[in-house]
Amino acid sequence: MSFVVKMNGSQNNDIHGNFISGNGVHHVSRWSVKPSEMSKKTLNPIRAIVDGMKLTPNPEKPMIALSIGDPTVFGNLPTDDTVLQAMKEAIDSHKYNGYAPSVGYQKSREVVADFYSCPEAPLDGKDVILTSGCSQAIELAISVLCNPGDNILVPRPGFSLYKTLAVSMGIQVKHYNLLPEKSWEIDLQHLESLIDDKTACLIVNNPSNPCGSVFSREHLHKILSVASRNCIPILADEIYGDMVFPGCDFQPLAPLSSDVPILSCGGLAKRWLVPGWRMGWILIHDRNDIFGTAIREGLVKLSQRILGPCTVVQGALESILNDTPPQFYQGTISFLKSNSEICYSELSTVPGLNPVMPSGAMYIMVGIEMEHFPDFQNDVEFTERLVTEQSVFCLPATAFEYPNFFRIVVTVPEEMMIEACIRIREFCARHYRPRSQDSHELDQ
Ligand SMILES: *Cc1c(COP(=O)(O)O)cnc(C)c1O
């Protein structure tokens, strides 16, 4: 059966009904199944940009993708045997097939607490919430701190998930600038100028995706004073914590402050090289009792919507955190450093490119002097043509709200990194126009 619908011309397109002709009125099925407002507001800018690009590699050259932030794709960075063994034992124990509490097993929470606890910022089991990856940790943290109509402060350039989550929840996003000439430190004046009475949370991502930067202790102190002065809690995305190059020091944010309440988000994905295992956590730092029981209870309630991470991984956590040998972490870091150095030294001598040497994580950002590449409008066109001509794909930093840069993932095998840099050099040489020639042309 069908219902008569009064049609008003401009709404015709919205109705996906079946029209019945012949009797002079439009009939439409009573079915009306449409995607929710939330689903429509959930936008992944990386997909939006990449899907809009014409990515047709040069058939003469094998494709090299420097775009994927997954360290496992090339098979050159396996996780440690200890990690795999822990997982096998957890399965064989038959103890981890049931439901765990929504925030995770108490034992597993304690293991994470002990791993990250330090005298200046002590943690115990009740301060840890286990989540499905760091992504869910970020989602819970934003959800518990913010209401629709509030705003959050996020880095630019920055990881796109913060905005994707916030916008879908009706939370406004304000971007604070990072300064490439100061190793991607936060422009603190700009940051503070964005704060208003609707600001519910400051997101700090250290070490950074996409910059590979690592903040000094002094800089972290300055960030904390901005938060403290304005009474803004911090969401610290520390998923790359401890993934810093030798000679550089990762300082977690929480031990540096006793008054600013901090939700530190992390997980196994990057440091243990198992992003698919979906194990993350929130560390609740609240030594001044600002969050109190209310925020903790809020997090527990939110965790009950879906329940925490896979119980098998929870069972393996103790051994993963406590038995993985230091050589495993060191091996990953020295690989990432060596690849970053290769990439940096190759690209820093390419006219028109300005790579910024990272200090950690697994990325390097490269600035494009667009005025020297008149063949292209922007970083999206630049990286698109790099695929067409050289079969090298780098993510345009427009995906991180930062045009005229591109991001390279440094987890690829060394030979690939070298070959990619040679091809990028060739591409730039072909399209580079020196400025003097421009002005010469103008003179004529
Ligand atoms: C990869 C990444 C995450 C997500 O980690 P998962 O544990 O895979 O959800 C969060 N934040 C940043 C900055 C990342 O790069």
The ligand as an SDF file (V2000), in Angstrom:
LIG
                    3D

 15 15  0  0  0  0  0  0  0  0999 V2000
   47.5060    5.9800   14.4030 C   0  0  0  0  0  0  0  0  0  0  0  0
   47.0700    7.1030   15.2890 C   0  0  0  0  0  0  0  0  0  0  0  0
   46.0140    6.9460   16.2200 C   0  0  0  0  0  0  0  0  0  0  0  0
   45.0850    5.7450   16.2090 C   0  0  0  0  0  0  0  0  0  0  0  0
   45.5670    4.6480   16.7840 O   0  0  0  0  0  0  0  0  0  0  0  0
   44.6980    3.2890   16.8200 P   0  0  0  0  0  0  0  0  0  0  0  0
   45.1850    2.6210   18.0510 O   0  0  0  0  0  0  0  0  0  0  0  0
   45.0310    2.5480   15.5870 O   0  0  0  0  0  0  0  0  0  0  0  0
   43.2560    3.6430   16.9000 O   0  0  0  0  0  0  0  0  0  0  0  0
   45.7260    8.0050   17.0700 C   0  0  0  0  0  0  0  0  0  0  0  0
   46.3920    9.1550   17.0080 N   0  0  0  0  0  0  0  0  0  0  0  0
   47.3870    9.3650   16.1110 C   0  0  0  0  0  0  0  0  0  0  0  0
   48.0740   10.6790   16.0770 C   0  0  0  0  0  0  0  0  0  0  0  0
   47.7420    8.3520   15.2050 C   0  0  0  0  0  0  0  0  0  0  0  0
   48.6720    8.5790   14.2910 O   0  0  0  0  0  0  0  0  0  0  0  0
  1  2  1  0
  2  3  1  0
  2 14  2  0
  3  4  1  0
  3 10  2  0
  4  5  1  0
  5  6  1  0
  6  7  2  0
  6  8  1  0
  6  9  1  0
 10 11  1  0
 11 12  2  0
 12 13  1  0
 12 14  1  0
 14 15  1  0
M  END
$$$$
